[in-house]
């Protein structure tokens, strides 16, 4: 009979952990939080020392009743919620809800493990501890601060703008960052510059050598100045004039070696960034898949096992045992010269918690190939990314042999460079999504004084580019660099500002909407400290100090709330109402003849007559993509299946049954005449028997 009870958060962990522990242990799940601040009110009393009022979450009564029965049977109770502040708080709420702190004849412990493996779970049982109330208080403080901002400012936005809006302590700062970037882009003035490439014929080489203009030779030192930027056509013309009739020769040859260091293991932030760039996953999807890999999957020959360590971390630290196992794996499968000489640890910038390890495989010998059949495609792709990154982090750097030459023509210099991979090191396993394939030319056996025959000069005009729009990946990186939010908040923050329609996501880029601009303007005007980056980063620092016991949680909330309360009261009096006009379409209401407008409901956009309540006509909103239907010539629109999968169909459905899983193009296949579809940077013929493919034109990207 089981006389030990282990309570975890997720039901998905129950089966895995029970198998590790055997019949003397009962394992059950709380399903996350069991208590929270009430939804109907602020949840704490500023007049009585900010004491929070917690209530049982609706629907958790049956869970708690079942857990109480299990508690009665057990001699020892282990609270095994996730190993972070949130998990610590859930254990504390379970302690209170189940009155575990009042039990006289039972032992109650807190245990935590960074990975769901047999060794990790059993090791945690050998070293139980008491609840860390500092961590609980840090989570409680964050929850109350978020509640203050959300519950005090959101109703103001409802009153002044429209219902359904929200403000948030982190989401409002993220929105501001996107708006500020949009302002930078709109204010950007492009500046002209020119490149000048020279093509030279090399003896014994089939391809010409291309060198780029570097600058004029200093008459005093007979050396080039720092690289010159050609800023106008007039400057270019003068250089071209100087080059008329000159002979060219190699002025300098430098050979060297370039070391490319192995990457460090993933943190939550870098995993989200890399999964976005390499796999095109949203931050939300990445976290959902990582949660499944952490909680455990069935792998043939291994049973149910957690494949990765805990997914919410900002540390790159790796346990000694895991480090040794990875190095041994590298030595066995790649050779001793592929092993890393030192420990590739990222320097602590003062914002890193270091409570957990980096995200890594729980067993490095469980290669992606070994688990491929056990995992759905996307789960496999994320595991493979994590495995490769971690394995590469324990490998030697890549080494390139480099050659650079300076070519002189009169008093002008051109440069050319080449590199050759001499040792692939970690790159035999992993290449970062940002790393473009090394494009290099062969310089041949050149030495100083070698004469070169000019084949031609090719000038090209360019303009400087504005800052790029944020993507989910770059926004996560920026939030982390600014010290805003924590690993657990990046994904929900981005998901919220997109769901509130403050931000639109198109082709990975995040664009602020009119609604987002209005909300951001109100926040900057009435609540400048809430959307101030330094203020928010400092608040995160204070939460860290609450977590390590150096600052009282009540000090933080009592200093924050009065200023917020005053700002809300002023805004209620002084802030003018803002009306967001509905977007008018060219769709005519067949009942009354008005142009229908786009409205937003629980399931997304729909068309409604602006004559409501006199006219209550509504219809589905069909988003046209600007492509005529290949069958009937009407518009192709985005649609979703009942399960939510996106596809493309004809607006005339059911009269026309055209549909495509890939986005159709306006271009026809030049080989067979069928329509073509977009596939990454390519266009493919929709007729698979044809097989024709081509690069997507710039105007279709």
RAKASUL-V571908 format. One record per residue. RES is the residue in one letter. SS is DSSP state (~ for helix, > for strand, _ for the rest). OMEGA is omega in whole degrees, 0 to 359 (999 if undefined). Layout:
# RAKASUL-V571908
RES:SS:OMEGA
RES:SS:OMEGA
This chain:
# RAKASUL-V571908
X:_:182
X:_:177
X:_:174
X:>:179
X:>:175
X:>:180
X:>:178
X:>:179
X:_:190
X:_:175
X:~:181
X:~:181
X:~:190
X:~:184
X:~:182
X:~:186
X:~:180
X:~:179
X:~:179
X:~:193
X:~:176
X:_:192
X:_:182
X:_:179
X:>:170
X:>:180
X:>:180
X:>:185
X:>:177
X:_:184
X:_:181
X:_:182
X:_:175
X:_:177
X:>:178
X:>:173
X:>:182
X:_:181
X:_:188
X:_:183
X:_:183
X:_:173
X:_:175
X:>:186
X:>:179
X:~:181
X:~:182
X:~:170
X:_:173
X:_:179
X:>:180
X:>:177
X:_:182
X:>:176
X:>:177
X:>:179
X:_:181
X:_:179
X:_:182
X:_:181
X:~:181
X:~:179
X:~:181
X:~:178
X:~:179
X:~:180
X:~:179
X:~:178
X:~:180
X:~:179
X:~:181
X:~:183
X:~:190
X:_:173
X:_:179
X:>:180
X:>:179
X:>:176
X:>:189
X:_:178
X:_:188
X:_:187
X:_:177
X:_:182
X:~:181
X:~:179
X:~:179
X:~:180
X:~:178
X:~:177
X:~:179
X:~:178
X:~:176
X:~:177
X:~:182
X:~:184
X:~:180
X:_:181
X:_:182
X:~:181
X:~:179
X:~:182
X:_:182
X:_:188
X:_:181
X:_:177
X:>:180
X:>:183
X:>:170
X:>:174
X:_:176
X:_:179
X:_:184
X:_:179
X:_:182
X:_:175
X:_:183
X:~:182
X:~:183
X:~:181
X:~:181
X:~:178
X:~:180
X:~:179
X:~:179
X:~:180
X:_:178
X:_:181
X:>:174
X:_:175
X:_:176
X:_:185
X:~:175
X:~:177
X:~:177
X:~:181
X:~:178
X:~:178
X:~:180
X:~:179
X:~:178
X:~:181
X:~:182
X:~:177
X:~:178
X:~:178
X:~:179
X:~:182
X:~:183
X:~:186
X:~:180
X:~:184
X:~:182
X:~:178
X:~:177
X:~:178
X:~:177
X:~:184
X:~:187
X:~:183
X:_:178
X:_:180
X:_:177
X:_:179
X:_:178
X:_:171
X:_:179
X:_:185
X:_:179
X:_:183
X:~:181
X:~:176
X:~:178
X:~:177
X:~:179
X:~:181
X:~:179
X:~:178
X:~:179
X:~:178
X:~:178
X:~:178
X:~:178
X:~:181
X:~:181
X:~:182
X:~:186
X:_:176
X:_:182
X:_:176
X:_:182
X:>:168
X:>:183
X:>:168
X:>:176
X:>:180
X:>:177
X:>:180
X:>:183
X:>:176
X:>:179
X:_:180
X:_:177
X:_:181
X:_:179
X:_:182
X:_:176
X:_:175
X:>:177
X:>:178
X:>:182
X:>:180
X:>:183
X:>:180
X:>:180
X:>:178
X:>:177
X:_:180
X:_:184
X:_:187
X:_:183
X:_:177
X:_:179
X:>:172
X:_:173
X:_:187
X:_:183
X:_:173
X:_:178
X:>:191
X:_:181
X:_:177
X:~:180
X:~:178
X:~:179
X:~:181
X:~:179
X:~:178
X:~:179
X:~:178
X:~:179
X:~:184
X:_:181
X:_:173
X:_:182
X:_:173
X:_:185
X:>:177
X:>:178
X:>:182
X:>:184
X:>:175
X:>:178
X:>:176
X:>:181
X:>:182
X:>:178
X:>:181
X:>:176
X:>:186
X:_:176
X:_:179
X:_:173
X:_:181
X:_:183
X:>:158
X:_:177
X:~:183
X:~:184
X:~:175
X:~:179
X:~:180
X:~:184
X:~:178
X:~:177
X:~:184
X:~:186
X:~:187
X:~:182
X:_:177
X:_:170
X:_:178
X:~:181
X:~:180
X:~:180
X:~:182
X:~:179
X:~:180
X:~:179
X:~:178
X:~:179
X:~:179
X:~:180
X:~:186
X:~:174
X:_:175
X:>:180
X:>:179
X:>:183
X:_:180
X:_:182
X:_:184
X:>:178
X:>:185
X:>:173
X:_:187
X:_:179
X:>:176
X:_:186
X:_:192
X:_:180
X:_:184
X:_:172
X:_:179
X:_:174
X:_:180
X:_:179
X:_:179
X:_:182
X:~:181
X:~:180
X:~:178
X:~:181
X:~:180
X:~:181
X:~:179
X:~:178
X:~:178
X:~:180
X:~:181
X:~:183
X:~:189
X:~:183
X:~:181
X:_:185
X:~:181
X:~:177
X:~:180
X:>:176
X:_:180
X:_:182
X:_:181
X:_:182
X:_:183
X:_:176
X:_:180
X:_:179
X:_:182
X:_:179
X:_:181
X:_:184
X:_:181
X:_:179
X:_:179
X:_:182
X:_:172
X:_:168
X:_:176
X:>:183
X:_:173
X:>:176
X:_:179
X:_:185
X:_:179
X:_:177
X:_:187
X:_:178
X:~:180
X:~:183
X:~:183
X:~:188
X:~:182
X:~:183
X:~:187
X:_:169
X:_:189
X:~:185
X:~:178
X:~:177
X:~:183
X:~:179
X:~:178
X:~:180
X:~:179
X:~:180
X:~:181
X:~:182
X:~:182
X:~:181
X:~:180
X:~:179
X:~:182
X:~:180
X:_:183
X:>:182
X:_:178
X:_:172
X:>:182
X:>:176
X:>:168
X:>:185
X:>:174
X:>:175
X:>:180
X:>:170
X:>:182
X:>:184
X:>:173
X:>:186
X:_:178
X:_:181
X:>:180
X:>:172
X:>:178
X:>:174
X:>:182
X:>:177
X:>:175
X:>:180
X:>:179
X:>:181
X:>:176
X:>:187
X:_:177
X:~:183
X:~:183
X:~:174
X:~:181
X:_:193
X:_:172
X:_:181
X:_:181
X:_:180
X:_:183
X:_:175
X:_:178
X:_:182
X:_:177
X:_:185
X:_:177
X:_:178
X:_:182
X:_:180
X:_:182
X:_:181
X:_:175
X:_:183
X:_:179
X:_:179
X:_:179
X:>:181
X:>:179
X:>:180
X:>:176
X:>:180
X:>:175
X:>:183
X:>:176
X:>:176
X:>:181
X:>:179
X:>:175
X:>:178
X:_:185
X:_:178
X:_:175
X:_:180
X:_:171
X:_:174
X:_:164
X:>:176
X:~:182
X:~:183
X:~:177
X:~:176
X:~:179
X:~:181
X:~:178
X:~:180
X:~:181
X:~:180
X:~:181
X:_:182
X:_:182
X:_:180
X:_:184
X:_:183
X:_:187
X:_:186
X:~:184
X:~:180
X:~:178
X:~:181
X:~:179
X:~:183
X:~:184
X:~:174
X:~:180
X:~:179
X:_:181
X:_:170
X:_:184
X:>:175
X:>:180
X:>:179
X:>:180
X:_:180
X:_:183
X:>:177
X:>:180
X:>:178
X:>:178
X:_:177
X:~:179
X:~:178
X:~:179
X:~:181
X:~:181
X:~:180
X:~:179
X:~:179
X:~:181
X:~:180
X:~:182
X:~:188
X:~:183
X:_:186
X:_:182
X:_:181
X:_:182
X:_:176
X:_:186
X:~:182
X:~:180
X:~:182
X:~:178
X:~:178
X:~:178
X:~:176
X:~:179
X:~:178
X:~:178
X:~:176
X:~:180
X:~:173
X:~:182
X:~:179
X:_:171
X:_:182
X:_:177
X:_:179
X:_:181
X:~:181
X:~:175
X:~:182
X:~:184
X:~:181
X:~:175
X:~:185
X:~:192
X:~:184
X:~:179
X:~:178
X:~:180
X:~:180
X:~:180
X:~:178
X:~:181
X:~:177
X:~:181
X:~:179
X:~:181
X:~:192
X:~:186
X:_:179
X:_:177
X:_:180
X:_:180
X:_:175
X:_:182
X:_:175
X:_:179
X:>:182
X:>:179
X:>:176
X:>:177
X:>:182
X:>:176
X:_:183
X:_:180
X:_:184
X:_:174
X:_:178
X:_:171
X:>:183
X:>:182
X:>:179
X:>:175
X:>:180
X:>:177
X:>:181
X:_:183
X:_:177
X:>:185
X:>:169
X:>:178
X:>:179
X:>:176
X:_:179
X:_:181
X:_:178
X:_:11
X:_:179
X:_:178
X:_:185
X:_:183
X:_:174
X:>:176
X:>:180
X:>:176
X:_:179
X:_:183
X:>:181
X:>:182
X:>:177
X:>:180
X:>:178
X:>:180
X:_:181
X:_:183
X:_:188
X:_:177
X:_:176
X:_:186
X:>:170
X:>:182
X:>:174
X:>:177
X:>:177
X:>:173
X:_:179
X:_:179
X:_:175
X:_:180
X:_:182
X:>:170
X:>:182
X:>:182
X:>:181
X:>:179
X:_:182
X:_:178
X:_:13
X:_:180
X:_:176
X:_:187
X:_:179
X:_:172
X:>:179
X:>:176
X:_:177
X:_:181
X:_:180
X:>:178
X:>:176
X:>:183
X:>:176
X:>:178
X:_:181
X:_:183
X:_:185
X:_:177
X:_:179
X:_:176
X:>:180
X:>:180
X:>:180
X:>:177
X:>:184
X:_:181
X:_:183
X:>:166
X:>:181
X:>:174
X:>:181
X:_:177
X:_:185
X:_:179
X:_:179
X:_:176
X:_:182
X:_:176
X:>:179
X:>:175
X:>:177
X:_:175
X:_:182
X:~:183
X:~:178
X:~:182
X:_:999
